[in-house]
Amino acid sequence: MSLVVEKKRGIIEEYHRHKKDTGSPEVQTALLTEKINSLTEHLKHHTKDTHSRYGLIKMVGQRKRLLEYLRRVNTEGYQKLISRLGLRK
């Protein structure tokens, strides 16, 4: 369930801090959120796909750790990011 290059590039451009930023917590969280959403749709149709479900659980945990880090370091940026991504916290 990889992201298409153009879609990934668009997400990076939307959430980046500076022109060549691809690894900031905001960008990583946005990319993980997109992957999580697509994998959730996949699992709605393929309910017995346990390997993908395990990958989904790992991605959700990674996103949670990134969001906790961002909340500690930059509270305002954290609030903006979760509102832009539509996450509830």
N, C-alpha and C positions, 0 to 999 in steps of 0.2 A: 504494500500500500504506500508506495513512495509518491512524493509530490511531483507534479509536473514542473519543469524548470522555470517556465514563465510565471507560474503561480507562486513558486518559492521566491523568485526574484521580486515579485510584487509585494509579498509579505515583508521581505527584508527592507525594501524601499519605504514601506509604510511605517515600520517600527524602528528603523535605525537611528542611532544617535548622531553619527556623522557619515560622510559619504562612503567610506570603505568599511563600515561597521557591519560585521556578520555574526559576531559572537557575544554581543551584550545580552544580559539576562532578558531584556525586553524582546529581542529578536528570537532568542531560543524559546521563550515561553510562547510567543505567537506561532512559531513553527510547530511546536509540540501540540498546541491547541488545535491547529489545523489537522495534524495527523490523528489526534485523538477523535476529532469529530468524524473524519472519514472512516476510521476503524470502527467507531460505534455504529455507523450506518451499515458497514459490512457485517458486523455481528448481529444486527437485527434480522438479517436474511439467513445467516449461517450460524445458527445458535450453538451448534456442536463443535465449532472451531476453537478448541481449547488452547491451541498454541497462540493464536492471534489474541485471545483473551488474556493470556499471560503477558504478552507484549504490551497490551493496552494497560494492564495494571502497572507494569514497569514505567510506562510513559507518564501515567498519572502521578506516580510517586516522584519522578524526576521533575515534572512541572511543579509539584507541590514544594519541593526543595528549592527550586529556582525562585518561586514566589515568596517563600519565607526569607530567602537571602535578600531579595529586593525590598521586602517590607522592612527588614532591619537596616539596610543601607540607605534607602531612598523612599521614605513613606509617601511622599507626594507622587512620585513616579509609579509606585505600586498602585495607588488609588486610581490614577489615570489609566494604567494598563488593564486592570481588572474591569473597569467600566467600558473601555474600548473593546475588550475581548468578550464581554458579556458573561463574565464569570461571577459567581456569587461567593462572597466572603464577608 
